Amino acid sequence: WWLPILWLKQRYRQRLIAIERALPFFLDIVGLGLGSGHNLQASLQLGCNHLSDGALKTEWLQTLGDIRTGMARSEALRQMSMRIELVALRQLLSALIQGEALGQGMGQIVEVYGTQQRAQRLMNAEKLALQAPVKMLFPLALFIFPCTFLVLGFPVVVQLFGLT
């Protein structure tokens, strides 16, 4: 009875990872749209058009659909924030809501968060790269070192015991 629950949790984690991976590219496209003079909604649509099919595109299209049906932009962004439990996206959405309320430029907000997401992704990659030697230690000790010692030690044993 618990197997479907585990499967759903795994799918949910995979979905969050897919959203997190696609977010920096999406923010770059939205930033380009805002920089070229589009409003936020048109820039978000532009970003969705350039995204491949996936969870992030689905969520943004749903949010854009909510906005088109008459829901306030801030409310649609709040609902998206409640649907996705990803800290980076929640921070971005709250900054967009706050920026809209205060009349700030959306381009700068999106650019800052895009830069932050790329830096976070680089730090995660560096962290995984630093963990690699530790993870390789056990297989090396178990499989590679014994074979190396056997190859190097065989001639010494042959000469010691005079088996030639």
N, C-alpha and C positions, 0 to 999 in steps of 0.2 A: 504494500500500500504506500510505502514511502518513496518508491522508485520514481513515480511521476513528479513528486515534489522536488526531488534532487535534479531531475531532468529540467524542470522549469527554472530552478535556481541557476543551473548551469547556462541555460539559454539566456536568462536575464543578464548574467555576468558578461556573456559574450556580446550581448546587445549594447551594454554600457561601454565595453571596450571598443566596439565598432564606432560608437558615437564619439568617444574620446579621440580615436585615431583620425576621424574625418573632420573634427572641429577646426584645427588650425587652417586647413585648406579652405574650408567654408568661410572662416573669418577673413582670410585674405581676399577671397572673391567679393565678399560683402563690403570690405574696406575699399576695394577698387571701385565698386559701384557707387559707394558714398562719395569717394574722392572725385568721381567723374560727374557728379551733380545729381545723381538719382536720390530719391527719398529713401527712407529705411525700408519701406514695404517693397519697393521696386528692387532695391539692392538684395533683400532677402530672397526675392523671387529669382533674381539673377544667380545668386549662390545656389539655390535649389536646382536651377537648370544645369549648372555645371557639376553638381554632385552625381556620383554614381548611385544606383538604387541601394538603399540601405536604411538603417534605423533613423539616422539624423535627417535624411531627406524626408522620410515619412512624417517625422515629428514637425519639421518646419512647414511642410505642406499642410498639415492639419492646423497648425497655428495660423498660417496665412489664410486658410479657408475660414477659420473662425473670425478673423479680422474682416474678410470680405462679406461675411453674412451680417455684419453690423456690430459685432462685439468690440468693445474698446480694446485698443492695442495693448494697453497695460494689463488688462484682465486676461487677454489671450496669452500674453507672455507669462503671467502668474500661473495660469493653468498648465502651461508647458513646463514650468519650473516644478510644479507639484507632480507631474507625470514622470519626470526623469530625475532620479536621485543621483545626480552627478554634480559634485561640488563646483567644478570649473564652469559648467553650463549654468548652474544656479547663480553663480557670481556674475556671469555675463548678463543674464536676464535681469537680475536685480539692478545692475548698473545701467542697462538700457531703460528700464522703467524709471529709475531715478533721473537719468539724463533727460528723458522725455518730459518728466514733471518739472525739472528745473530749466529746461530749454537749452541744454548743452548740445554741442556738436556730436552727433553719433559717430562720425568718422573717426574721431580721436579715441573714443571709447572702444570701438571695434579694433582699431589698430593696436592699442595697448594690450587688449586681451589676446589678440592674435600672437603678438610677440611673447606674451607670458606663456601661452600654450605651447609654442615652439620651444621655448626654454625649458618648460616642464618635461616635454617629450625627450629633449636632449639629456636632461638629468636622469630620467628613467632609463634611457639607453646606457648611459655611463654606469649607472648603478648595476644594471644587469651584466655589463661587461666586467665590472669588478668582482661580481659573484661567480663568474665563469671558472676562474682557476680553483676556487674552493670546491665547486661542484665536480671538477675534473679530477680532483685528488684521489678519490676512492677508486674510480675505474683505473686510473694509472697505477695505483698501488696494487690493485688486485690482478690486473691483466697484463699490463705492459712491463712493469719492473721484473716480475718473475721470468718472463720470456727473455728479457735483456740479460738478466743474470745467468740464465741457462746458456745462452749463446756465448757470452763472454767467459763463463766459468768452465765450459766443456773442454776447451783445449788445455786449461790449467790442470784439470782433473786427469786428463789423459796423460799428460807429461809427469804428473806426480806419481801415478800408479804404474807408469811404464806400460801402458796398454797398447802401444804402437809397435 
